[in-house]
C-alpha cells in the first residue's frame, strides 16, 4: 500500500500529513466501524450457532443473515459499553457527560439495545416470542393437516362416486 503522504508537501508550517488509509485517529468507540465490529460479530455468530440452547430452526441456512445482523448489533453494543466504562467522567456516571447531560454514546447504546431486543423477538430468542412462534408453527401444522384430511376425504368421495357410476352402468 502506498503511503498517502508520499509526494505530499505541506501548504503551511505545522500542517500535518494526510490521513493514511485505515487510520484509527478519528475512532471514538468504534461501534460504527464495520472493520472493528465484524471480527467480534463473527465470533458471536459462531458462539450462537454452537449454542445448544438456540432453537433448532435457527440452524437453517435462511436464518444466517438475521443471526449475523443480531451478532453485529451485539458486537456494537459491546464496543459502546466498553468505551463508556473506559471514559467515565469524574462524577462516576458513565452515561452522562461532565455537565450531567446524556452522552451521545449513551443514546447510541439505547438505540442498539432496542434493535437487539427487536432482533431477539424476531428470532424467537425470548420466552414469549419463542412461545408465539411455536404456537404459529403448531397452528400452521394443524391447518396443513386439516387441508390434507379434506383432500383425502374428497379423493375417497370421488373414488366412491366412480365405483357407483361403474356399478350403475352394468
C-alpha positions as CSV (number, residue, x, y, z in Angstrom):
1,X,0.0,0.0,0.0
2,X,1.4,3.4,-1.0
3,X,1.8,6.0,1.7
4,X,-0.8,8.7,1.3
5,X,1.8,11.3,2.3
6,X,4.2,10.3,-0.5
7,X,5.0,13.3,-2.5
8,X,3.0,15.5,-0.1
9,X,4.3,18.9,0.6
10,X,2.8,21.0,3.5
11,X,1.0,24.1,2.4
12,X,2.0,25.9,5.6
13,X,4.3,25.2,8.5
14,X,2.9,22.7,11.0
15,X,0.4,21.2,8.6
16,X,0.1,17.5,9.3
17,X,0.3,14.9,6.5
18,X,-3.0,13.5,5.1
19,X,-4.6,10.6,7.0
20,X,-3.5,7.2,5.7
21,X,-6.0,4.6,4.7
22,X,-7.1,2.5,7.7
23,X,-6.0,5.1,10.3
24,X,-7.6,5.0,13.8
25,X,-7.2,8.6,14.7
26,X,-10.9,9.5,14.4
27,X,-12.3,6.4,16.0
28,X,-14.1,7.0,19.3
29,X,-15.8,3.8,20.4
30,X,-15.6,2.0,17.0
31,X,-19.2,0.8,17.1
32,X,-19.9,2.3,13.7
33,X,-16.8,0.8,12.1
34,X,-17.5,-2.5,10.3
35,X,-13.8,-3.1,10.2
36,X,-13.7,-3.2,14.0
37,X,-17.1,-4.7,14.7
38,X,-17.1,-7.5,12.1
39,X,-14.5,-9.8,13.7
40,X,-16.3,-9.8,17.0
41,X,-19.7,-10.2,15.3
42,X,-18.3,-13.3,13.6
43,X,-17.2,-14.7,17.0
44,X,-20.6,-14.0,18.5
45,X,-22.4,-15.6,15.5
46,X,-20.2,-18.7,15.8
47,X,-20.9,-18.9,19.5
48,X,-24.7,-18.6,18.9
49,X,-24.6,-21.3,16.2
50,X,-22.8,-23.6,18.6
51,X,-25.2,-22.9,21.5
52,X,-27.3,-25.9,22.3
53,X,-29.9,-23.6,23.9
54,X,-30.6,-22.0,20.5
55,X,-33.8,-23.1,18.8
56,X,-33.1,-25.8,16.1
57,X,-34.8,-23.8,13.4
58,X,-32.2,-21.1,13.7
59,X,-29.6,-23.6,12.3
60,X,-31.3,-23.4,8.9
61,X,-29.4,-21.5,6.3
62,X,-32.2,-19.0,5.7
63,X,-31.7,-17.6,9.2
64,X,-27.9,-16.8,8.8
65,X,-28.4,-13.2,7.7
66,X,-30.7,-12.5,10.6
67,X,-28.4,-14.2,13.1
68,X,-25.4,-12.2,11.7
69,X,-27.3,-9.0,12.0
70,X,-28.1,-9.8,15.6
71,X,-24.5,-10.7,16.3
72,X,-23.3,-7.5,14.7
73,X,-25.7,-5.5,16.9
74,X,-24.4,-7.3,20.0
75,X,-20.8,-6.5,18.9
76,X,-21.6,-2.9,18.5
77,X,-23.2,-2.8,22.0
78,X,-20.1,-4.4,23.5
79,X,-17.9,-1.6,21.9
80,X,-20.1,1.2,23.2
81,X,-20.4,-0.3,26.7
82,X,-16.6,-0.8,26.8
83,X,-15.9,2.8,25.7
84,X,-18.4,4.2,28.2
85,X,-16.8,2.3,31.0
86,X,-13.3,3.4,29.9
87,X,-14.2,7.1,29.7
88,X,-16.2,7.6,32.9
89,X,-16.3,11.3,33.8
90,X,-15.2,12.5,37.2
91,X,-18.7,12.3,38.7
92,X,-18.6,8.5,38.0
93,X,-21.7,8.1,35.9
94,X,-20.7,6.6,32.5
95,X,-23.9,7.5,30.8
96,X,-23.6,11.3,31.5
97,X,-21.0,13.8,30.4
98,X,-19.2,16.3,32.8
99,X,-22.2,18.6,32.7
100,X,-24.7,15.9,33.5
101,X,-26.2,15.6,30.0
102,X,-26.7,12.2,28.4
103,X,-23.7,11.3,26.3
104,X,-24.1,10.7,22.6
105,X,-22.7,7.2,23.0
106,X,-25.4,6.5,25.6
107,X,-28.1,7.4,23.1
108,X,-26.4,5.1,20.5
109,X,-26.3,2.4,23.1
110,X,-30.0,2.8,23.8
111,X,-30.8,2.5,20.1
112,X,-28.6,-0.5,19.7
113,X,-30.2,-2.2,22.7
114,X,-33.7,-1.6,21.3
115,X,-32.6,-3.0,18.0
116,X,-31.1,-6.1,19.7
117,X,-34.4,-6.6,21.6
118,X,-36.4,-6.5,18.3
119,X,-34.0,-8.9,16.7
120,X,-34.3,-11.3,19.7
121,X,-38.1,-11.2,19.4
122,X,-38.0,-11.8,15.7
123,X,-35.7,-14.7,16.0
124,X,-37.7,-16.2,18.9
125,X,-34.9,-15.8,21.4
126,X,-37.2,-14.6,24.3
127,X,-39.5,-17.0,26.1
128,X,-42.6,-15.1,24.9
129,X,-41.5,-14.8,21.3
130,X,-40.5,-18.5,21.2
131,X,-43.9,-19.5,22.6
132,X,-45.6,-17.3,20.0
133,X,-43.5,-18.7,17.1
134,X,-44.2,-22.3,18.4
135,X,-47.9,-21.5,18.5
136,X,-47.8,-20.1,15.0
137,X,-46.0,-23.2,13.7
138,X,-48.4,-25.5,15.5
139,X,-51.4,-23.7,14.1
140,X,-49.8,-23.9,10.6
141,X,-49.2,-27.6,11.0
142,X,-52.8,-28.1,12.2
143,X,-54.1,-26.1,9.2
144,X,-52.0,-28.3,6.8
145,X,-53.3,-31.4,8.5
146,X,-56.8,-30.3,8.0
147,X,-56.2,-29.5,4.3
148,X,-54.6,-32.9,3.8
149,X,-57.5,-34.6,5.6
150,X,-60.0,-32.7,3.4
151,X,-58.1,-33.7,0.3
152,X,-58.2,-37.4,1.4
153,X,-62.0,-37.2,2.0
154,X,-62.5,-35.6,-1.3
155,X,-60.4,-38.2,-3.1
156,X,-62.3,-41.0,-1.2
157,X,-65.7,-39.5,-2.2
158,X,-64.5,-39.2,-5.8
159,X,-63.5,-42.9,-5.7
160,X,-66.9,-43.8,-4.2
161,X,-68.7,-41.9,-7.0
162,X,-66.5,-43.6,-9.6
163,X,-67.4,-47.0,-8.2
164,X,-71.2,-46.1,-8.1
165,X,-71.1,-45.0,-11.7
166,X,-69.4,-48.2,-12.8
167,X,-72.0,-50.4,-11.0
168,X,-75.0,-48.3,-12.3
169,X,-73.9,-48.9,-15.8
170,X,-73.9,-52.8,-15.5
